[in-house]
Amino acid sequence: MPNRPTADRLQAPPERNADFDHLSLDGLRHYRATLSSEEGRVSYWRRIIQARLDLVRAAETGASASVEDLTSMFTEERLTGNRSALITIVPVDDMPPLPDLGSLWARQPKAGDDEHNAELIKDLSAAEIQLSAYRSALHRRLSAATGELIARYREHPDLCLSVLPSPPNTPKAASQ
């Protein structure tokens, strides 16, 4: 049976992107790793917000919905650390704002207060949308950085070898 080209084989290879010209290969690899790490954090925040929405909706029915033990997870340092590093490497045009998760997280649902809970649900839903948009922007940047790495490796295949660990120093044979 002959090999048929698959969709990924039909795509043109990535081309160099001038947005990354100022980065060394190590800088590009670090940038890509930072993007990947940030994407993991944003995905986690998004899941937490979705869980919080479930808790608030549960509170509307009178169920207990306390998140006191989770509040420390949303300190300001954890929310903004990598974003500023990411936007200085490549222009910020595609990066939407992040919601103020710290203050949003501090708000508690109130059993029997439909207006308060509806406002909290609205704000949590908006935060989830913002996180999704930010995550999409991270995916675009991650794809662009990956494309740049592939383009560089295609131009100079020996660059791929630079990520491999160096062989251990082998002692020279003792002279007899």
SULVENVEN-V819914 format. One record per helix or strand. SS is the DSSP state (H for helix, E for strand). FROM is the first residue (numbers start at 1). TO is the last residue. If there is no record, write none. Layout:
ss,from,to
SS,FROM,TO
SS,FROM,TO
This chain:
ss,from,to
H,7,10
H,18,20
H,25,60
H,68,74
H,76,89
H,101,106
H,114,155
H,157,163
